[in-house]
Amino acid sequence: MNKHKSNKEILGFDDTWVLLLGIPVLSFFIPLLFFKATLADGLVAYFPEWGISLMYTVAYWTVCRTIFIYFRRRFPGHQETRKRIIYMALAVLAAYAVVNQSLDYVHVLLDHKERPGVTQFDYTVGTLMIVALVGTLYESAFLYDRWKRSIIEAEQLKRENIESQLEGLKSQVNPHFLFNSLNTLTYIIPEDPEKAVQFVQKLSKVYRYILEIRDKKLITLKEELDFLHAYLFLIRERFDENFHANIQVPDEALSLNLVPLSLQILFENAVKHNIISDERPLHITLWVENNRLAVRNNLQRKRQAMPSTKLGLQNIRNRYAFFSEEKVDVIESDGFFTVSLPLIWQPAGVGSQ
């Protein structure tokens, strides 16, 4: 989760050297630029001015940095950028008023004499310049880091989509699947020609779906379920009463999104790695809870499972990481294997290209 990220990850860069060098340098020049201080009397005579400026700079810089980190943890999503900036600006202004009042009190206690000709407006401009500079520095670094990451993630997502398509195609085109599907079809044709036609139509729909979603990053749950029903028809014809799928999805969840072929991969894994027989039928349940889609099967592993491509669950995790801070949960307990996928809301058009 975002709350476990380090400050470096939140800020977008390691600001250690910026703190060590930026604060002293900025505080050195602020009196010269805004408060009519000079070096005419030498550096030693300038130290009190520098010290007061350093006190203000450290306070404003530290407070601003803390506010930026807090709100970036609170509103990490791209869609929350506007809200985050508004809240940060309001928090910075409120903090500025409090800190400025406190520092002015300390300033009086130190009995530091004001320079002739320097107005309250000059002090306000100088302190606000510190706040503006710190804000610009951190926000620019953060946006640059986000832009750089988005490019890397886009390339990664592109690879993951290609791998997902290959995974889907492999699971459908591999000799085992073709042999089992054709063998099932051979038995159906003489017994029920109409069902044989339906079987071929479902098989065609499975292939067509994989080709149609090749350019999509997200798919609605309704579209994925339409494909899944065709896929499950083939599985049921193969295993008959030994395979049971219970799908419970409310209508309001159908417009939410998930990564394409994720359900096919989960059901395929369950069939591939578990015993399915008259004595030990396989039961798979799919339901929606708290905007998450859960797929659970009773666990009865084969002693020698088919070799895994290692693209399944990790592929789903990697693709989800691009769209959501929520994780793909995998739970194995009490004789059940459960995978929980976050359902994603996206504006129209995001799922394509």
ABEGO torsion letter per residue (X at the ends): XAAABBAAAAAGBBAAAAAAAAAAAAAAAAAAAAAGBBAAAEAAAAAAAAAAAAAAAAAAAAAAAAAAAAAAAABABAAAAAAAAAAAAAAAAAAAAAAAAAAAAAAAAAGBBBBBGBBAAAAAAAAAAAAAAAAAAAAAAAAAAAAAAAAAAAAAAAAAAAAAAAAAAAAAABAAAAAAAAAAAAAAAAABAAAAAAAAAAAAAAAAAAAAAAABABBBAAAAAAAAAAAAAAAAAAAEAABBBBBBBBAAAAABBBBBGAAAAAAAAAAAABBBBAABBBBBBBBBBGGBBBBBBBBBBBABBBBBAGABAAAAAAAAAAABABBBBBBBBGGBBBBBBBBBBBBBGAABX
